[in-house]
Amino acid sequence: MVFPIAGGNESKGYEISNSLRFNDDDSARLSITPSSEGNRKTHTFSTWVKRSNLTGGKQHLFGVYIDGNNHSLIRFDSGENLDIRNNLSANAYQLDTTAVFRDPSAWYHIVMATDTTQSTASDRIKLYINGVQVTLSGSYPLQNNDTFINDDAEHTLGEVSNDSEQFDGYMTETHLVDGSALAPTDFGEFDDNGVWIPKKYTGTYGTNGFFLEFQQTGTSANSSGIGADTSGNDNHFTPTNLAATDVTTDTCTNNFCTWNPLNTAVGGYYTNTLLQGNLQCSSGGFGATFDMPSGKWYWEVRCNSSDADQAIGAMSVTESGQTSLAGDSNPTHGFLYQANGNARRNGTVEETWSTFTNGDIIGFSYDADNRILKGYKNNSLAGDITLTDSGDSYTPTVTALGGNFIANFGQEGSFAGTVTAQGNSDGKYGNFYYAPPSGYYALCTKRLAEFG
């Protein structure tokens, strides 16, 4: 099944400005324990997510986990499908999608509507992805079955309560409606191009309902915290292993480029490893989720190690995804700027630029129409080069090998908290450490729609 994916190419007036990044290595989560029970039979969970690390393991989105015999949750299963399960003493059910969700460049809207009072079993749980009801296989709940959602037990987002099954990716526009089983059209709509986009929810939330917009950056469970509830209920969540720098501008109405775990560019003995919402490459090498067939684009990468062979640049989409590269991942169709100063085009050292090392920030501006790529070290021009694969498009690339880089395509300017963000935009979008050259833009869907 093919789902329309939100891309930010059309605005109907409702814009999402922030998301929250969950890094599974940090065991990041949000949690709340309601002071009293709500409606445990009827409720709706709605959220938008963008996946990052596809671990092949279970990744928890939302629910209650008391122990192996008492829980209600929705998660990505090890097969990258969605899994809904409830276990309440002898009353257990489990439902799985046949569809899988493994596109790290896509935002998915997930709506789980539960109403166990319905007489027809298949009406008791409905799951929608980007406005489309999906097929579920497995066992449905018994009529009038209770769940643990809206129980007076700990509810979590991003990790179950026993510190496992961590979600890796971005989450935004997260609702729980206590007491109503709603349709996806309460939260989204199709635009004129058939793309599912968010719209403002105007209904009520019930006793234990909440709305998380991730507009704040504090680390306490209050209206200034990362987990602030803006529904009016003040059901604020407690953040654990989350920081202000995990709030990003990568959202379902303006989707930003990241490194692509499905586009690995290094073979051999290097393990391809991504962290921090697919922005940090700590080993191996990757291409990016966006390519640049036309327009003028800017991105930055911070070096976090001193490996002389580590490199960053742009590879041709002809090269993208290939693993038969040279030992230093030197693409035969593209350009790499190595830490030792070598400027390699199509496999050959063409020039010598400034060396760089741990703590340096390397920026790139790329004029795709004229194929001119310029590199900057700490905002000073290091060199420029013309890319020569005529008729082909290029994508940013990173070759960490045994080193470590963190990219910023405009979604988060602190490089995962390693520096203080400087808040430079491209004139409208982005949070860059250095100001992009005039006329160059962040790699996000808003700018691609204008200039790509």
N, C-alpha and C positions, 0 to 999 in steps of 0.2 A: 504494500500500500504506500502511495506517495502522499506526503502531507505538504500543503503549502507552508512555507517557512517565512516567518516575519523578517523583513529586511530593512525596514525604515525607508522604503522608496516612495511612500505617500503618507502625508499627514492628514488626519481628520480632526486635528485639534487636541488630541489627548497624547501627551508625550510623557515618557518615563525617563527620568533623569539619572537614576542611580540603580546599581545592583550591588549585591554582596558576594564577594569571592570566598569560596570555601576551598582550602588547601588540605587534601586528605592527610598529608604528612603531619599537619599540625593538630589533628583531631579537633577541628573547629566545629562548633555547634551553637545553636540557640536553644534555650529551654525555658519552660514555664510550668508551674504546677497550679492549676486553677484552685481557688478557695472553696468551690462547691461544684457539684455535678451540673452539667447542662443536659442537652438532649443527646443521649448515647445511641439513639436509633436513626436519627435524621440529621444530616449535616453535609456541607460541601467544602471541599478543599480545592483551592485554585492557586496556581503559581506558574511563573515562567522560569525555565531553566535553560542554561547553555552548558553542555558537558565539556569537561576538559580531559582529565586523565582517564582513559578507558582501560580500567585495571583488569577486566575480566573477573572482577569480584563484585560482591553486592554493595550497593551504594544507597544509603538511607536518605529519603527525602523528608518524610513527616510521619509522626505517629507517636504511639505510647508503647514502651517496652518495659514490662515489669520483670518478666523472666521468659524462658522458652515456652511455657505453657499459658502465659498471659500477656498478650500483646495485640495491637492493631497498628498496621503500618502500610505505607506505600513506598516502594524502592525500585531502583534498577537492579535486576537480577544479574547473575554472572554471564548470562547469554545476551546481555544488553537489552533485554525486554523489560517491561514494567511488571511488577509483581505486587498484588494486593493481598494481604493476609490478615486474618483475625483468629485468635485462639483465646477462648474464654471458657476455661474448664473443658467440658465435653462439646461445647458449641464452637466448632472450628470451620473456617472456610479459607480457600485459597484460589485466587484468580490470576491468570497470566495473559499477557498479550502475545499474539503471534508476531506482531510487528516488533522490530528492533529499532533502537534509537542510538546511533553511534556516529552521528555527524557532528564533529566538534566545532563546526562553523555556524551551526543553526541554533536558533532559539526555539524551544518547544513550549507551547502552552498546555498545561496539564490540568484537567478538571476531573475530580473524583466526587461524584454525587452519590450519597448513601441514603437510602430510606428503606429500612427493613420492615416497615409496616405494609409494604406493597404485597398484594396477593400473588402476583407473578414473580417467580424467583429472579428472572433476569432483569426485572425492573428495580431490584433492591440495591444493586451496585451498577452504576454507569460510569464509564471512563471515556473522556474525550481528549483528543490530541489535536491542537490547532483547529478547533471547531468541529471536528469529525468524530463521531462515536466509533470506537474501535471494538473489534471482536475480542471477547474474553473467553478463555477456556478454564475449566475447573469446577469447583463446587461453590455455589452461592450460599449466602447466609439463610438460616431458617427464618421464617416470618417472625417479626417482633424480636429478633435477636439483638442483644446489646453489643456495642463495640466498646473499646476503651477510650475512643476519642470522645472528648467532653467529660471524661471521668475526672475525679479529683486526684489524678496521678500525673507524674511528670510527662509533658509533651515536648518533643524535640524536633528540631529541623537540622539536617546535615549530619547527624550521627545518632545512633541509638544509645540508650542510657547505659549500656554496658561497655561503652567506649569502643565500639566496633562499627563496621559497615559505613565508613565515612564517605560522604558525598564529595566529589571533586568537580568544581565548576562554579558557575554563577547562578544566582537566584534573585528574582525581583517580583514585585507586584504580587505579594503573597497574602492570600485571604483564607480565613476559616469562617464559615457562616454556620452558626449553631441554630438548629431547628428547621432548616430548609434544604431541600434537595433541588439545586438550581441547574439551569441549562448553561452551556458555554456562552450563549449570546448575552447572558447577564454580565460577562466580563470581556467579551471580544466581539469582533465582526469582520466580515470580509471586505476588503477595499475594492476599488474598481478594477484592479488587476487580479482579483481572486486570491490575494494574500491575506491570511488571518492576522489581524492586528488587535492590540488591546483597546478597550474603551473603559470609561469610568464606571465603576460599580456604584449604583445609587440606592441599593436596598439596605436593609437592616442587618445586624450581625448576631443578634441573640446574646445570651449571657456570656458565653465563653469565646465568642467570635473575636477575630482580630484582623488587622490590615497592616502589613509591614511594607514600608516604602524604602527603608534604608537611607533616609535623608540625614540622619544624625550620626555622630561618630564617637559618642561616649561608650564606656565599657560597663555601665551600670544598668539595671533594669528600671529605667525611667524614661520620661519623654525626651531626654537628651541622648539616649543610648542608641547604639546600633540597632537593637531590637525594639525600638519604640513602636507601640501600637497607635496608629492614627485613626482607628475606627470610631473613637469616642469612648471605648470601653476601658481604656488604660490597662489592657492586658499586655504589659510590657515583658519582653523576653530578656533573659540573662545571657550575654555573650560569653563564650568560653573559647580561649585561644583564637580570638578575633581582635583585630586592631582597626583604628581609623583608616589605615592604608588599605584595608580590605574592601572599603567602599569605593566602587569604581563607576565610571560613566558608560561602561559597556552594557547596553540594554536591548530589549526587544524592539525599541523604536529607533535605536542607533547602534547597530552591531559593528564592533571593532574587530580588526584583524588580530590574530594570535599566531603562534607557532602551531603547526598542524601535526598531531601525533600519527596521522595516517600517511604523512609525507616524510618518511625518514630518509635521510641522505647519507648516512654513514653505515657501512657494514663492518665486518671484522669483529674485533674484541671490544669495541666500545658499546656500552649499553645506552640506548637512546632513552633519556630521562627528561621529563618535563615536570615543572612544579609551578605553583602560583598562577593558576588559571591559564596554563600553557603559555606563560610569558617568560619563565625561567628555564633555560636549557642548562642542565648541570652535567651532561655527558652526551656524547654522540652528536647528531646534527639533524636539522629539520628545515623544510620549507615552510611557507606560511599559508594561512587559509585564504588569503586574497591574492590575486595577481593584478598586474598594472598594465593593461593593454594600451591605455591612453591616459592623458592628464599629467599632473604634476603632484608628487607625493613626498611626504617627509616622515621619517621614523627615527627613533633613537634606541641605542643598546648600551647598557652599562656593563663594563667588564668587571667581573668579580674574582678574577684569578690571574695568574702570571704565566700561563702556558704560552710559549713563544709561537706555537703553531696554530693556536685557536684563531678563528676567522669569522667574519661576517660579511654579507654582501647581498647579491641578488643572483638567482639562477633562472635560466630559461625554463619555461614550463615543459620544454622538450626533455630537460634533465630531471624535472621534478619527479620524485618518487623512486629514482634509480638508486640502486645500492652498489652498482659496479663502478664506483668512483675510485680515484687514486687513494693511496693510503692516508693522505691528509685531507681526503674529501674535497679534492680540487676539481670543480666541475668543468667539463669540457665545453659546456655551453653556459657561460655566465661569468661572474666576477666575485672574487674574494679579496678582502682586505685583511691580511694576517697581522697578528700582534707584533711580529718581527719587522713589519713595515713593507713586506712584499705585497704588491698590487698585482694580482693574478687575473688575467682575462683569458677565458677559454683554455685554461690549463697551462698558460705561460706567464712567467713574471714579466710584466711590461714596464713597470715603474717601481720606484721605491718611495713610499710615503712615510709619515711619522710613525714611529713605533708607539704602541700603547700597552698598558698593563692594568693591574688591579686598581679600580677606582676611576678610570677614565671613562668618559661618555662619548660614544661614537654616534654621530648623526649622519643620516643619508638623505639627500634630496635627489629625486629621480624625475627627469623630464622624459616621460615615455614617448611623446611624439617625436622628439629628436634623439632619444636613446642616450641621453647624457646623465651619467651618475656621478654625483659629487659626494665625497666623504669629508666629514668634519671630526676633528679631535678636540673635545672640550670647547666647541663652538668656533674653532679656527680651521680654515680650509686645509685639509691634508692633501687633496688632489682631486682630479676629475678624469673620467674616462668614458669613451663611447662604447656602448654594448653593440655587438655586431651581428647578432642573429636576426636578420631581416624577416619580417612577417611573424615573429614570435613575441610572446608576452613574457614578462619577467615577474618573479615573486621574491620577496625578501627571503634570505636564507641565513642560517647560523650553523657554524661548525665548531662546537665547543671542544670536540675530542675529549680530553680529560679536564678541560677548563670549565668555565661557568659564565654565562651571560644572562642578563635580564633585559627584555625588550620593553619598550613603551611605544605603542602605536597611537597613543593619545588618550588611552583609557584610564591611566593611573600614573601620576607623575613622580612618585617617590621610589620607583623601582622596588616595590614590595618592602618599603620602609627602610631601605639602605641609605637614602638621602632625604632631605626635606624638599617636597614638591615646590616648584617655582610658579606653577599656574599659568604658563604661557600657552595660548590657544593659537589656532591657525587663522584667527580672525573671528571665529564663531564656535568651533568645536575643538576639543582636545585639551589635555593638561600635560604640556611638555616641559622638560627641564630647561631647554633653550628654545627661544622663539624660532619657529620655522621661517625659512627665507620667504620673502613676499611672493604670494602667488602659489605657494606649495601647501598641501592640505593633508590632514590626518586620514589614515586608511580606515574609513568608516563608511557605512552605507549611506549616510546623509550626504557626504561629500562625493561618493561614487555616483550617486544619483544626479548630482549637479555637474561633475567634471570628468567622470570616468568614461 
